[in-house]
Amino acid sequence: MHNASLHCGNISNYQHTIYSTTFILIFIPGLLANSTALWVLCRFINKKNKAIIYMINLAMADLAHVLSLPLRIYYYLSHVWPFKSFLCLLCFYLKYLNMYASIVFLTVISIQRCVFTVQPFKAKGWKRRYDIVISIVVWIVVGMACLPFPLLRSTRLNSTNTVCFADLEIKHINPVPAITMLTIAELSGFIIPVTVILYCTLKTGIQLKNENQNCQNPNEKYKALRMVITCAIVFLICFAPYHINFFFYMMVKLHIIRQCSLHIFVLNFHPYSLCLASLNCCLDPILYYFTASEFRIEIARHGSTVLRNRLMSHESSSSFRD
């Protein structure tokens, strides 16, 4: 498949620089933000907030990808993969597991916030165990659905190293099953979720606009609107460019698209779209902070406690010296 692109010129020389730079920039913020978010969400928030379980799962998905970034950074800087091919495929798998788990949980959060805004009585009878069961089902389905991504890649040995990640070749597959898989992936992983999220955003906004000023808990309803809007923004920034380009990317790889200008544009844009998809690891914590008031309260409370303890410790040590 690489040979098919030779007549259009070499377009892969810069990819390692793009990937290594992006992953270096998002590693520390992503690690700190998601570790803190997971710790706060699991330990401090006891209030019965309907989206907390899904936020915890979203943070777990992001953290799994972030923890694999050092290996990606090492490879893209050194151009050498000295580890086992299984570890390469595992990191490759975690990338897509993070992407599609994030997509599904953002969609589920949007649906739940919209339903509870339009039909508040359903929120009263909703049990936390329902969220747990839904989360388990999501992980099982998404985990199995992402298996083809590493399975369709082949690691090839040369005299010095095993290539990995962006340099992995796509195994040969007949066009008909390939297009079928691509259609299913695009529908279930992009078109349906983005349609649902945009519909929930619009529906929630219309519901709030139509309600009068005497409605119950208007602040809660506006927080729900902020949440679905944030889900939509994260989705459109991180995942829409990748999935729009991915369709044409596979058409190029399957030799269906042969026009050189489109060929070059699609392959050139592919690494940028993947980097945008990785950016969700830093954008998802914004969802927790700006849409969950309990999260902000606990962060502020804990930060104040730490600062107060440090000041007291400093004053005690100063008094002892005096």
N, C-alpha and C positions, 0 to 999 in steps of 0.2 A: 504493500500500500504506500510505502514511502517512495517507491520508484515512480508511482503515478504522478507525484508532485514535482519531479525533477525538472520537467519541461517548463514549469512556472517559476523556477528559481528556488533557492534554499531559503525557507522562511522560519527555520527553527533555531537559528543561532542565538537569538536574544531571549528565548524562553526561560533559560536557567536564571538569567539576571532578574527577569520580572518576578518569577516565583520566589527566588531567595529573598529579594528585597521586600516583597509583600509579606512573606511569612515571618521575617525578622521583625517587621513593624507591628504585626498583629499578635505575635506570640506573648510578650509580656503583658500588654493590656488585656488580651483575651484570657490569659491564665489568671491574672489577678481579679478581673471582673467576674469571671464565672466561678472561681473558687469562693470568692466572697459572697456572691449571689447564692450559691448552693448552700454555703454554711448558714447564711442568714435565713434563707427560705426554710431549711430543714430544722434549724435550732430555735429560732426566735419567733417565728410567726405562728401563733396559736389561734388567731382569729379565724373563723370559718370563712375564708375567702375562697370563692368557687374556682379560681384559676390557679391556685397555688400548686396543686399537684402537677398540672401541665407545665408550669414554669420550672418546677424542679426537674422534670424530664427534659425540658428544653435546655436547661443549664448542663445537665449530664451529657446530652448529645454534643453540645459545644465543647465541653471540657475534654471529651474523648478525642475529638479532632485536634484540639489545641495541644494535647499531650503528645500527639504524633508529629507535630511540626518540627521539633529539633532534628529528627531523622530526615525530614524533607529538606530542611535548611542545609544539613551536612551534605546531602547528595547534590543539591543544586550548586553549592559552592565548590565542592571537590570534584564533581562529575564522576564519582566512584561510589559504588554500593558494595561495601565489604561484608554485608550481613547476608543472612539466608534469604532466599526468594520468598519464603513464606512470610517473613516480616515485611517485606516490600508489599506483597499483596494484601496483608492485614492493614497496613497504613493506607493503602489505596482504597480498601473497603471502608475504613472508618471515615474517609472523606465523604463518600456517597451516603453512608449511613447517617452521618451528621446532617447532610443536605436534606435528605428526604424525611428523616425524623423531624427536623426543624420545620419543614414545609407542612407536615401533617399536624404537628402540635400547634403551629400558628393558625392553621385552619380550624382545628378543634376549639381553640381559645375563642376565635372569632364567632364560630357557631354558637358556643355556649353563652357568650356575652350578649349576642343578638337575641337569642331565644329568651334569656332571662330578662332582657329589657322589654321585649314585646309582650311576653307573658310572665309577669313577675311571680305569679302563684306557683309556677313550676320550680322556681328557685327554692321555695320553702320546703318542698318535699324531696329535693335532691340530696343524696347521701354521698359522703366523701368516697365510700367504697366503689361507687359507680365510676368516679374519676380514675381510681386505681385500676379497676378492671379494664377500662378503655385504654389506659396507658400501656398495660401489659399486652393487650391485643395489638396496639400500634407497633410496639417494639418487635413482636413476633412477625407481623405482616411485613413491615418495612425491612426487617433483618433478612427475611427470605427473599424479598423483592430485589434487594441490593446485591445478592450473590452473583448474578450474571456479570456485574461490572468487573470484578477481579477474574472471574472464570473465563471471560472473553479476552483477557489480556495474556500475553505469553512473555515470560522472562527468557532472554537469550544470553548465552554466555559468550564472551570473547576472551582474548588472551589475558586480560587484566582484571576485568570486573563483570558484574552483572548489572545491566541497565535496570532502571526502575522509574516509576511514576510517569511523567510525560513522555519518556522515551520507550515505554512499553509498546510493543506492536499489538495491533488488534488482530485476533485470530481470524482466519478466513471463514466467512459465513455466507451462505447463499442470500441473494438480495431479498427474496420473498419472506423468509422467516426474519431476516434482519429488519425489514420495513415493518413487519407485524409487531415485533418487539419494540421498535422505535415508536410506533403509533400508540401502543399501550402505555409506554413510559411517559410520552408527552401528554397523553390524556390524563392519566392518573397522577402524574407527578407535577404537572404544570397547569394545563387548561382547566381541569375541574377545580383544583384548589384556588387558583387565582379568580375564577368566576365566583366561587363560593365566598371568598374573602371580600371581594368587591361588592357582592350582593349584600353581605352582612353589614358592611360599612354603610352602604346606601340605606338599607332598611333601618338600621339603628339611628342614623341621622334624621330620616323622615319621621320616625316614631317620636323622637324628642322634639322635633319642630311642630308636630301636630298636637302635642300634649300642652295643656294649659299650665299656668303658673302654680296651680294648687296641687300638682301631682306629688305623690309621695316619693321621698328620697331623690330629689332632682340631682343632687351631687353624685349619688351612686350611678345614676343613668349617664351623666356626662363623663364619669370615669370609665364606664363601659364603652362609650363612644370613642374616647381617647385610646382605649386599649385596641379596639378593632382598627382604628385609623393607623396606629403604630404598627400593628401586624401587617396591614396592607403596604405601608411604606417600606418596612424591612423586606417584605416579599418582593416588591417591585424593584428595589435597589439591588438586592442580592441574587435573586433566583430568576427573575424574568429575562435578563440579558443572556444568562447561560442557556436557558431552555429554548429561547428563540434561535440562538446561534447553533445550539446542539443539533437541531433538526438539519440545518444546512451542512453542518460539520459531518454528520453521518452520510449525507448524500454525496459529499466529496469523497469520503473514505470508501464508499461503495461504487465510486466511479460513475455515479448518475449525473453529478454536476461536473462538467468538463470545461466550462468557460473559465479562462485563466484569471481574469480580473476578479470574478466572484470567488473563485477557488482561493486566491491569495488573501482576499479580504476575510473570508470565513476562517481560514487557518491562522491568520494573524490576530483576529479578534478572540479566538478560543482561549488563549492563556489569560487575557484580561477578564473574560467572563468567569473563568474559574477562580481568579483572584477576588472578584466581586462576590462570588458565592462563599468564599472563605471569610469574607468580611462580616458575615452574619454572627460570627463568634464574638465580635465586639459590639455589634448593634443590638443583639438580643437583650443584653443587660439593661439597655436603655428602656426596653419594654417593662422590665421589672421596676425600675426606679421611678419612671414618670407615670406609670399607670397603677401601681400598687401602693397606696398610701401607707399601708402597714410596713412595706419594705423601707420606705424613706424614714418612717418613724423609728424603726429598729436600728437602721444605720446611724441615724442622728443620735439615738439614745446610747448605742454602744460606743460611738465615737466620743460622746460627752463623758461616758464612764471611764474610758481609757485615758482621756485627757485629764479628768479629775484625779484619777489614781496616780498619774505621773506627777501632777502638781503637788499632791499630798506627799508623795514619796520624796520629791525634791525639797519641799518645805521641812520634812522630818529630818532629812540628811543635813540641811542647812542649820537647823536648830541644834542637832547633835554636835556639829562642828563648833557652833558658838559656845 
